[in-house]
Amino acid sequence: MDTAALAFTVVFCALLALGLLTRTVLASRQIRHVARHRHSVPAPFDATIPLEAHRKAADYTIAKTRFGLLTTAFEAAVLVGWTLLGGLDLLNQALLALLGPGLWQQLALIGAFALIGGLIGLPLSWYATFRLEARFGFNKMGLGLWIADGLKGLLVGVLVGGPVVALVLWLMGAAGPTWWLWAWGVWMAFNLLALVLYPTLIAPLFNKFEPLTDAAVKDRVNALMARCGFSAQGLYVMDGSKRSAHANAYFTGFGAAKRVVFFDTLLQQLNADEIDAVLAHELGHYQRRHIHKRIALLFALSLLGFAALGWAASQAWFYNGLGVEPSMQAPNDALALILFLLVVPLFSYFLSPLMAQLSRRHEFEADAFAMEKTRGSDLASALLKLYKDNASTLTPDPVYARFYYSHPPASERLARLSAA
């Protein structure tokens, strides 16, 4: 191993260790802080949140955080197995011997990597669904539906993702030094197309979507959207209750394909005024152009990512430093793509606080918009119900929340609503 490859190995190991240490410290803070405040409801909520619900939220948060630590350690071990311990190199050499060099071998490498990775992660996914979520009364699906969802996801990945990956690999080999710019264009076009097609072609494979039939709710929603200058292709109710007791509402699609989707659990838990307030919050994201800003940020970050991949793919130390021997007689494009996807999270993890801060700011802006169009007390009441029913802790560790939370903690969010 040359000096550059050794240096990259050291950087890789240092980032992995630092990430594990940071995650462990933050998770430990969260567990201790939530446990310390488990036995009493915070003063702003003691009139609305029962102590039993508060303790359930604390126990759920602690259990999820501990499981997150286990998942983090497991994923780090798998990452080392794929890279420094030679797992990816072994898989690549085996497929080269079986298929010979070429595009089909590269597609097979990516497909085999994804399949093996999915199978390795199945036990954790099963435990999260049938032990952790079930323990707190959230899981509503059986093993058959869970398996069906996995097979459907695999089919969608092959039919939708396969051609995109094949095109990117072809560009890497045929488009010259600026292949990464063309590949970035393909990736962005795919993402925009997915925003349009997902609501009508992919989402119905997993859930049943029926037009909203409650006339009173429908009239109120249409009136609210008219006041906000917003139009949607339709109002739908999703059978979220067949998988989970968690509640939500969201907009999906892009341009003329926008849809308003309510979980059936949300309609059961909130009254009409509260539904209006939650919907107004979601409308706020569109009216404040948060969706467009996030897409623009995705465009910019992915452009930087493809440029970095275009540079790294031509460097021998990039492969050697991660335990892979690049082929001298065959393209290494699939190897480069996989290794890059394995390494990038080590760098991007430390951007989490910045991304979380941006998301929290957007949430506050959407809340402010909701208060312009509905009553702040209705939004506060809806949020309290959702915090309670989703077992969201009211007492997160402040440092943990600043690092990870994409939504403001309940105390901050409701304090702003009360002040307004």
N, C-alpha and C positions, 0 to 999 in steps of 0.2 A: 504494500500500500504506500503510495507516494505521500509527500507532505501535505498537499492540498486535500487529498482524500481523508487523511488522518485528522486534519484540522476540522473538516466538515463533520466527521464522526464525533469529535469532541463537542462541537456546537450542538449537534443533534442530541447527544446524551445530556448536555447541560440544560437545554430547553425542556427536554422530557422530565428531568429531575426537578427543575424549577417549577414546571407546570404541576407536577404531582404534589410538590410541597405546598404551593399556593392553594391548590384545591383542598388539600387536607386541612390546612390552617383555617381557611374560610369555612369549610364544612364543620369543623370542630367548634368554631365560634358560633355558627348558626345553631348547632345542637345544644350547646350550653346555654345560649341566650333564650332560646325557645323553652327549654326545660325549666329555666329559672323563673319564667313568667307563666308557667303552665297553670298554676293554682289560683290565679285571680284574673278576672277580665279587666283589661285596661279601662280606666275611668270614662273615657269618651264613649265606650261601648257597653258599659255594664247594665244599661237600661234596655238594650236591644238584643244582646248576644248572651244566651244562657251559658252558665259555667260549663255544663256538659258539652256543648258545642265547641266552646273555646278549648277544652281539654282534648277533644277529638281532633281539632285542627292542629294542636301542638303535637299530638302523637303521630298524626299523618305526616306532618312536616319532618319530624325527627326520623321517622321510618324511611321516608323518601330520600332524605339527605344521607342517611347511613347506606342505603342501597346505592345511591349515587357514588359514594366513596368506593364501594365494592366494584361497581361498574367501571369507574375510572382506573382502578388498579388492574382489572381484567383487560381492559382495552389497551393499557400500556404494555402489558405482557404480550398481547397479540401483536401489537405494533413492533415490538422487539423481535418477536418470532418471525414476522414477515420480512424484516430488514436485516438486522445484525446477525441473527441466527440462521439466515439463509433460506427462509421459507419461500420467498418470492423467486429467488434465483433458482431454487430447485424446481419449482413449478414451471418456470420459463424454459429451463433446459429440457424438462420432460416433454413439454409441448413442442419444442423445436425438434426433438428426436422423433416425435410421433407425426407431426404435420409438416415439418420443414419450414423454412423461412417464408414470410409473406403475410398478406393482410389477414388471411384466415387464421393463421397462428396467433396473430396479435389480437384479433377479436376473441379467439378462444381463451387467450390469457386473461383478458379483461373479464370475460364471462365466468371463467373458472374462479378467478379471484373474488368476484362479487358473490358467486354462489357459495364458495367455502366460507367467506366472511359472514354471509347471512346464516349459514348453518351453525357457525361457531357462536353467533349471538343469540340463537334461538332459546337456549336455556334461560338467559337473563330476561328475554322478552316474555317468555312463559311465566317466569316468577313474578315479574312486574304486573302482569295482567291477572293471573289466577291466584296469586298469593297476596301481594301488596295491595293492589286495588280492591280485590275481593274482601280482604280483611276489614277494610273501612267502608264496605258496602257500595263501592262505585262500579265494579265490574258487573256487567249484565249479560255478557255473551258467553256461550259455551265453547268447548274445544273445537267443535265442527266449524263454527263461524270464524274462529281465530285461524284455523288452518285454511279455510276458504279465502279469507282476506290475504293471507300470505301467498297463496297460489295466484290469486288475481294480481297482486302486486308484482309478482315475478313475471306474469304474462305481460302486464303493461310495460314493465322495464325492458323486456325483450323486444316487444313490438314497437314501442315508442322510442326508448333510449338506444336500442341497438343501431338503427339507421343513423342516428345523430353521431354516435361514437364512431361508426364506420366512416362517416364523412370526415370527421375530425382527423382520424388516423390517415385517411387518404390525403388530406390537405397537408399533414405533417410531412408526408413523403413526397408530395408532388408540387407543392406551391412555392418552394424555394425558401430563402431565409426569412421572408415575411409571412410564412404560413400561419404564425400565431395571430396575425391581424385578421386574416380570412377566417380562421377558426373562431376567433372572438365574435365576428359578425354572425357566423352560423349559430353560435351558442345564444347570442342575444335574440336572434330571430326565433329560435326555438322557444326561448322563455316567453317572448311576447305572444307567440302562437299558442303556447300552453295556457296563458291567461285567458285567452278567448275560448279555447276548446275544452278546458278542464271542466267547467260547470255542466256542459251538456253531454260530453262523451266519456269522461273518466270518473267523475264523482258518482254518477248513477250506478257504476259498477259495484260500489261499496255501500251506498246508502239509498234509501227510497226518498224521493223528493216529490211532495204533493203540493199543489197550489193551496195557499192559505184560504180557508173557507169561512173562518169566523168573520162575519160581515162587519161587526163592530170594530174589531181590531184592524181589519182590512181598510175600512173607511178612515180610521184614525191615522194609520200608517201612510195612506195615500195623501191625506191632508198635510201631514208633517212633511213628506217629501216635496209636496207642492210649495209649501212655505220656504223650504230650503233650496228650491230650484233644482231638485234632483229627480232624475228619471231612471227607472230600472225595467228590465225586460219582464220581470215577474216577482211575485212574493211567494216564497216556498217554505214549507215546513219539512224538516229533515228528521228521520226516525233515529235520532241520536240515542234514545233510551234503550235501543236493542243492544248497544255496546257499553254504554256508560251512563251513570247518573249525573255526571257533570253537565252543566248548562252553558249555552253560549248563543250568540247571534253574530252573523258576519255578512259582509258583502263579498261576492266572488265575481270573477269575470273582469272584463276590461272593455272600455268603449261602449258600444251598443249592446254588448253581451252581459252587462252587469245584472246581477241577481241579488235580492235580499233573501237571506236564509235564516230561519229561526230553528233552533233545536226544539223539539217537542217538549223537552224538559223545561226550557226557558218559559214557554207559554203557560206551563202548568204552575210555575213558581212565582211569576210576577203578575201584578195587576196591569190594567190598561195604561195608566199613567206611567208606571215604571217601564213598561215596554217601550212607550214613546221616548222616554229619557235615554234608555239604552240605545235605541235606534238612532236618536239624535247624536249621541256620542260617536257612533260609527259613521254617520253622515259627516260629522266634523272632520274625520280623517280625510274624506274626499274633498270637502270644501276648503280645508287648509292645505290641500295638495300634498298631503303626507305620502300618498301612494306614489305619486309621480316623483317625489323627492327620493323615496326609497328605491324606485326603479333606476333613477339616475345614479344613485350611489352604487347600486349593483352593477350598472354599466361600467362605472369608473373603476371599482375594485376588481371586477373580472378582467378588465383590460390590463390592469397592472399584473394580475395573476397570469394571464396568457403571455404577456411580455416576459415575465420571470421564467415561465415554463420554456418559452422559446430559447432563452439564454441557457438555462440549466440543462436542457436536453442535449446540448452539444458539448457538455463538459464531462470528461471521464470521471473526475473526482465526485461528481454528483451521484453516479451509480456506485462506484467503489466505496465511497464513504457510507453508503447505506447497505452494504453487504451484497451487492449485486455485481456480477461480471457482465458488462455489456458485450454483445456479440459483435465480432468484426466482420461477419459475413451476412448478417441479417439486420433489418431495421430494429431499432430499440424504442420506437415511438410509444408502444403500449407500456413498456417498462417505465419510460419517463413519465407518462401520464399517471400511472398508478403510484409511483414513488412521490410524485409531486402532491397528489391528493392525500397521501399518508403524512407528508411532512408539513404541509401548509397549516393544519390546525395547531401545530406547536407554536407557530408564529402568531396566527390570528387570535389565539386564546387571550393574549394580553391586550388585544383591542376590545375585549368584551366590555370593560367599564365604559369606554367611549360610546359604543353602540347602544349599551343599555341606557346611558344618559340621554342620548338622542331620542330613543324610544319613549322614555319617561316624559321628556319635554313634549313630544307629540301627544301623549296621553293627556297631559294637563291642558294642552290647546284644544283637544277634542272635547274635554270636559267643559271648558269655557264656552265652546260653541253650543254644546247641549244646553247649557244654562241660558243662552240667548234665546233658544227655541222652545225650551220646556222649563219646568221648575227644578231648581237645584235640589230641593228636598226630595223630589221623586227619584232623581238619579242617585242621591245618597241612600235612599231607602232600597233601591234596586241593588246597589253595590253591596249593602249590608247583607241582603238576602243571598246574593251570589257568593260572598265571602263565607257565609255560614254554610250554605248547601254544598259548596265546593271544598269545604274544610281548608280554607286558606288562612294561614296564621295571621293574627293581628299584631304579633310581636316578633318580627324578624330581626336578626342582628343587623344593625345599621351598615356595617362595612360589607357584609354579605349582600345586602340589598343593593348597595351602591355598585357593587361589582357585577351582579347577575340580573337583577330585577328589570325586566322590560316594562313593567307597569309600576307606578309608584306604590309604596306600602300603604296599607289602608289608612293608617293614622294621618299621613301627609295628604293623601287624596281627599279624605273626608274633611280634614281641617280646612282645606282650600274651598271646598264646597260650602262649608258652614260660614266661612268668612265672607264669601261672595253673597 
